[in-house]
């Protein structure tokens, strides 16, 4: 045995509260090196899991937004008042200085509407499982997925 005793006997420990959650892998088990979940608070765990999934999705959308302009541009004007065409906007981070402020405001409002409108957290569902998200996050894309993990 171990100097600390048999770990299997410590079933009521807060450190074991999340051992059966999706993503826990042997031989490590629930990995929490900073001890952020040592209190075993389920509500805090769900909020962090939700934030982890949402931030990962934002990063994937950002990656697509970074790559797509290399291969596709909308025809016409991004800002008719400034006579700025989509084809005039450079790729990557250089686009920040070219897109007008009102364009960035529109993008932020759209993202907020998607986040607060379509992707509402529901405590009766798993973290990141949004009722209105459809398949692969596309709203109303033929209903919920039929194969549930777990």
C-alpha positions as CSV (number, residue, x, y, z in Angstrom):
1,X,0.0,0.0,0.0
2,X,0.8,3.7,0.0
3,X,2.1,5.7,2.9
4,X,-1.2,7.7,2.6
5,X,-3.4,4.6,2.6
6,X,-5.6,3.2,-0.2
7,X,-7.0,5.9,-2.5
8,X,-10.0,3.7,-3.4
9,X,-11.2,4.1,0.2
10,X,-11.5,7.9,0.0
11,X,-14.8,7.9,-1.9
12,X,-16.2,10.9,-0.1
13,X,-13.3,13.2,-0.7
14,X,-14.0,16.4,-2.7
15,X,-11.1,15.5,-4.8
16,X,-13.1,12.6,-6.1
17,X,-16.3,14.6,-6.9
18,X,-15.6,14.7,-10.7
19,X,-14.0,11.4,-11.3
20,X,-17.0,10.2,-13.4
21,X,-17.2,13.3,-15.6
22,X,-16.9,13.2,-19.4
23,X,-13.2,13.6,-20.4
24,X,-11.7,12.0,-17.3
25,X,-9.0,9.6,-18.5
26,X,-7.0,6.8,-16.9
27,X,-4.3,6.6,-15.5
28,X,-4.5,10.3,-14.4
29,X,-8.2,10.5,-13.5
30,X,-9.6,13.9,-12.9
31,X,-6.7,16.2,-13.5
32,X,-6.7,19.4,-11.5
33,X,-3.1,20.5,-10.9
34,X,-4.0,23.9,-9.5
35,X,-6.7,22.5,-7.1
36,X,-9.4,24.8,-8.5
37,X,-12.1,22.1,-7.9
38,X,-10.9,20.8,-4.6
39,X,-14.0,22.1,-2.8
40,X,-16.2,19.8,-5.0
41,X,-18.7,22.5,-5.9
42,X,-20.7,21.2,-8.8
43,X,-22.1,24.6,-9.8
44,X,-18.6,26.1,-10.1
45,X,-17.4,23.0,-12.0
46,X,-20.3,23.3,-14.5
47,X,-19.6,27.0,-15.1
48,X,-15.9,26.4,-15.7
49,X,-16.7,23.4,-18.1
50,X,-19.2,25.7,-19.9
51,X,-16.6,28.5,-20.2
52,X,-13.9,26.0,-21.4
53,X,-16.2,24.7,-24.2
54,X,-17.4,28.2,-25.2
55,X,-13.8,29.5,-25.3
56,X,-12.7,26.5,-27.4
57,X,-15.5,27.2,-29.9
58,X,-14.6,30.9,-30.1
59,X,-11.0,29.9,-30.8
60,X,-12.2,27.5,-33.6
61,X,-14.3,30.2,-35.2
62,X,-11.4,32.7,-35.0
63,X,-9.2,30.2,-36.7
64,X,-11.7,29.8,-39.5
65,X,-12.0,33.6,-39.7
66,X,-8.2,33.8,-40.0
67,X,-7.9,31.2,-42.8
68,X,-11.0,31.8,-44.9
69,X,-10.0,35.2,-46.3
70,X,-7.0,33.5,-47.9
71,X,-9.4,31.7,-50.2
72,X,-12.7,33.6,-50.3
73,X,-13.8,37.2,-50.3
74,X,-17.3,38.6,-50.5
75,X,-17.9,40.7,-53.6
76,X,-18.9,44.3,-53.3
77,X,-18.3,46.9,-50.6
78,X,-17.6,46.4,-46.9
79,X,-18.2,50.1,-46.3
80,X,-19.9,51.9,-49.3
81,X,-19.5,55.3,-47.5
82,X,-15.8,54.9,-47.3
83,X,-15.6,53.1,-50.6
84,X,-13.9,50.2,-49.0
85,X,-14.3,46.8,-50.8
86,X,-13.9,43.5,-49.1
87,X,-11.1,42.8,-51.5
88,X,-9.2,45.8,-50.1
89,X,-9.1,44.4,-46.6
90,X,-5.8,42.6,-45.9
91,X,-5.6,39.2,-44.3
92,X,-4.8,38.5,-40.7
93,X,-4.2,41.1,-38.0
94,X,-3.7,43.9,-40.6
95,X,-7.5,43.8,-41.1
96,X,-7.9,45.4,-37.6
97,X,-6.8,48.8,-38.9
98,X,-8.8,48.7,-42.1
99,X,-12.3,47.7,-40.9
100,X,-14.2,50.8,-39.7
101,X,-15.3,51.1,-36.1
102,X,-19.0,50.6,-37.0
103,X,-18.1,47.3,-38.7
104,X,-16.4,46.1,-35.5
105,X,-19.5,47.2,-33.5
106,X,-21.7,45.2,-35.8
107,X,-19.5,42.1,-35.4
108,X,-19.6,42.4,-31.6
109,X,-23.4,42.9,-31.6
110,X,-23.9,39.9,-33.8
111,X,-21.6,37.8,-31.5
112,X,-23.5,39.0,-28.5
113,X,-26.9,38.1,-30.1
114,X,-25.7,34.6,-30.9
115,X,-24.2,34.1,-27.5
116,X,-27.2,35.4,-25.5
117,X,-29.9,34.4,-27.9
118,X,-29.1,31.0,-29.4
119,X,-26.5,29.6,-27.0
120,X,-28.3,29.9,-23.6
121,X,-27.0,27.6,-20.9
122,X,-29.6,25.2,-19.5
123,X,-28.9,23.5,-16.1
124,X,-31.0,20.5,-17.2
125,X,-28.5,19.8,-20.1
126,X,-24.8,19.0,-20.2
127,X,-22.4,22.0,-20.3
128,X,-22.1,23.2,-23.9
129,X,-25.2,21.3,-25.0
130,X,-27.4,24.2,-26.3
131,X,-31.0,23.4,-27.2
132,X,-31.0,25.8,-30.2
133,X,-27.5,25.1,-31.5
134,X,-28.5,22.2,-33.8
135,X,-25.8,20.0,-35.3
136,X,-22.2,21.3,-35.1
137,X,-23.5,24.6,-33.7
138,X,-25.5,25.5,-36.8
139,X,-29.0,26.5,-35.6
140,X,-31.8,24.3,-36.8
141,X,-29.5,22.1,-38.8
142,X,-31.8,19.1,-38.7
143,X,-32.3,18.7,-35.0
144,X,-30.4,17.3,-32.1
145,X,-27.6,14.8,-32.5
146,X,-28.9,11.3,-31.8
147,X,-25.7,9.7,-30.4
148,X,-25.1,10.9,-26.9
149,X,-21.7,10.3,-25.4
150,X,-21.3,8.9,-21.9
